[in-house]
Amino acid sequence: MKSLYFLGTAVALALTGPAMAANLVTNGGFESGSFSGWSLSNVGGGTAPVVIAYGQGSGYPTGAYGESIPAPAGGGTYGAYFSSDTANPDSLSQSVNVVAGVSYYLSFDYFVPLNGYGNPFDASLQFLIDDVPAGLSLTAGSVSGTTPQTWYTFTTQFTATNSGPANLKFNFFGDGSTAADFVVDNVSMAAVPEPATWALMIGGFALAGIQLRRRRVSTSFA
């Protein structure tokens, strides 16, 4: 019984320690139904990014021009919708606090609606950290060959060089009037678990397996 108690304590410490940090992004799932926590820029007007509800077919700005967008695998009610009837760029950004030398996982889900996919022009979506692109730009549209109506997950890793605020930003560009579009959801940034934390967790799970095996053996001879 004592060994199980210490096992539970070890696993609890591993899962709640600072290395397993919570999501640093405010309103990363847009579940407020708005862009609260984010800064929005819509250069030159046109169709600005909006927050839309899943599973309904309303028009812009509350829906994706009549297309019912399904929720991503992780669930949720709302997502950020980037669309374009002009070539003007849009951006959505947020500042988060990081610690120098710490590595962070960054991820988000994205979806290409079918109605935008069939428009005459492609579109691109960049994800930047302090104005430096994090990975390749995502492309949408029939010319680019993107598969529409499928949720994908973008992931990357970032190591902070300075302590303090870091700016996360989405840049959306339509290649011309009536371009393709994107839906983005579940934006997350969290510290990578330290090796000591992983070792503690693995050791705890191994101990759990040993205890369960011992209990099964003792029961079989009862």
Secondary structure as GFF3:
##gff-version 3
##sequence-region A 1 222
A	DSSP	alpha_helix	2	16	.	.	.	ID=ss1
A	DSSP	beta_strand	39	42	.	.	.	ID=ss2
A	DSSP	beta_strand	50	53	.	.	.	ID=ss3
A	DSSP	beta_strand	78	82	.	.	.	ID=ss4
A	DSSP	beta_strand	90	98	.	.	.	ID=ss5
A	DSSP	beta_strand	103	111	.	.	.	ID=ss6
A	DSSP	alpha_helix	114	117	.	.	.	ID=ss7
A	DSSP	beta_strand	123	129	.	.	.	ID=ss8
A	DSSP	beta_strand	132	133	.	.	.	ID=ss9
A	DSSP	beta_strand	138	140	.	.	.	ID=ss10
A	DSSP	beta_strand	152	159	.	.	.	ID=ss11
A	DSSP	beta_strand	164	174	.	.	.	ID=ss12
A	DSSP	beta_strand	182	191	.	.	.	ID=ss13
A	DSSP	alpha_helix	195	220	.	.	.	ID=ss14
###
